[in-house]
């Protein structure tokens, strides 16, 4: 059989969803849209000169040209060129179902962004959760997009990991398992009534996919860009290789006990294994008067700790470290350094202490966090505590709030002016338990992870 006949047969088989193991298959035959279908809006899509062209149209919602087949694990490559001013993207593992927003296409989108924001090849969750991997996570990738030129994209969606590249530059590395399989779709974003954008185009070409023997073609993860793990109570392969472990497994009490008990409290705390959450229950606002604080069975010295938390209105709690449970066996909480968790707007403790040192993110009663901090009301927030010897840092949602040094004269002076002044050598333990506080208010925790440092 002649070569051109072989290529014709290959394209025909690909258009019918037939793939050969370990081989690239074209998703577009270069001639027509027979393997695609339009969804949602009325923007025009056409096949022309070996390209798919999308044309922006007034007064129509987001428009999609979708594959008739669905895809699970794959490597996808394509090239695009887009007129400035347009927003677009390519959907992967996406869905269009009658029972979801009247068939609205939703799911993972590899962004095409001509704006100064420059988030091309970030990952957006169309019509569902919003941004999953914005390029503020990887600012270097913002320089990859070429205005007015052809841009080449590579997407590797393998297992629970989605990674993107733009013109050879790594852009996103997302771990997420909400939708393991779905359509691929080209988007022309709605322009409303903006006549200046009407008739502008985005063009795609050289659209190809590989669905088998992906290990041979997959790009090794060199750890060169941040990875965002969006699966609750889960350690990704990269995290495991980097030394991260779950401090709470999302289902049981394993590894934890009451601060003043030999076992986990039998009341006051609720584990929801379906949601993967650990909640201290509301009981009137008293300190450690219901189920009581809980602590890790193991003690820690140098570490990086991550804890997702969500507070209810007026709530008070805390994450303590360098805790000695043999201190303060009477009423109240166990003693240790504390990352304060507080509703600054509605809890009276925010107005106590000195200079706001009892507000969210502060080293409780010692060092105040900034007034302006990236707190998300009614959502989960991520506390990060880093301890290297006597150097300690508090972070909230990726922003450093405070840092300090334990044990020096400045530290001793701080302690002397605090509620901890009567506890000898407060905060100077070489190692200690990690504690989640019961302060009588409802606070929920998840994704509790730790990495021990040398």
C-alpha positions, 0 to 999 in steps of 0.5 A: 500500500502506498504511503499516502493511502496508509495515511488516509486509512490512519486518519479514517480510523482515527476519526472513528475512534480507532487507535494503535498502541503507542502511536499518535492519532490525529483528532482533526483530519484537516478537511472537515469537522466530521469527528466533532460536534458543536455544543452550547453557543452559536459561534462559528467553527469551520475547517479551512486550509488544514485548520479549525477556525473559531469565529467570535460572535455577538450575543452568544454564550461560550461555544464549544466544538467537542470530540464525539469520543471521550478520553481518559488517560492521554497526551494531547498536542496542538498548535493555536493562533489567536487574535488579541482580545479574545479569551479561549481554551481547550477542554479536557476530560470535560462533560456536557450532560442534560442534568447539569446546567442544561448541558453546559460544557464543564470541566478542566480547561487549558486556558488561552489568555491574550490579556496582560494577566497571561495565564495561558496553559493554566488550568481552569474548571469551566462552569464548575469550581473556577481556577484550579491552577492559576499561573500566579502559582508559576509566574515564569510560565506567564512569559511563554505565550506568543502574541500573534504567532502559533503557540504549541501546547502539550497536555499530559493527563495521566491518572490523577495528574494533569500537566501542561506545557506552552512552547516547551515551557512547563506551566501547570502541574495539577493533581485532581480526580473529580472527572477521570474521563471526558470530551476534548473541546475547543472553546470560543469564549462569549464576547457579549455585545462587544462589537470590537471583538466580533469576527475575531478568530482563533485557529487550531492545527496539528491536533493529535493524541496518544492514548496507549503506552503513555509511559514511553512518551510521558515527560519525567516530573523534574519538580521544576514547577510547583505541584498543586494537589487538589485531592483531599487527604492524599499524598501525591507521588511527588509529595511522597518522594519529597518526604511528605506524609499525612498526619491525619488519614482522613478517616480514623483517629490513628496517630492522635489522642486527647492531650490529657488522655491516653486515647482519642476523646469519645465526644466533642470531635466528629470525623466524617470519612465521606467528606474527609473532615475532622471537626471540633464541635461547638460547646459554648466557647470554653477552652478545652472543656468538652472533648478537649484538645487532641495531639499527635502521638509522635513528637516533632522537631524540625518540620513543615506542617500544612493544615486546611481549616474552615471556621464558623462565625465567631469561632476560636481555635488554634494549631499548637506545636512544641507542646508538652502535654505533661504541663498544665494537667488541670483546666484549659488547653495544653501549653505550646506555641500557637498558630491562632485560628480566629474569626477576627471580625466576630470573636472578642479575643481579636481585641485583646492581647497586644497590637492584635497578637491574638488575631488569625495567623498570629503567634498567639499572645506574642507576635501579631500577624498583619491586618491584611492577610489572604483569609477566605471567609466561609472557605477552607484556608491553608495554614503552613508552619515551618520550623528549622531549629529555632527559626519559625514561620507562619504562612496563610494561603501561600503568604508569609505572615510572621517569622521569629527566632525562639530562645534568644533575648528578644524571645524571652522578652516577648514571653515575659510580657505574655500570658506564658510568663509563668511557664519556665522556658516556654516555647524552647522545647527541642521537640513536642507534640502538634495539637489541634485546639478545642476552644468550644467553637466549631472548626473543621480541619482536613489535609493535615500533612507534615514533612520532617526536615533535617 
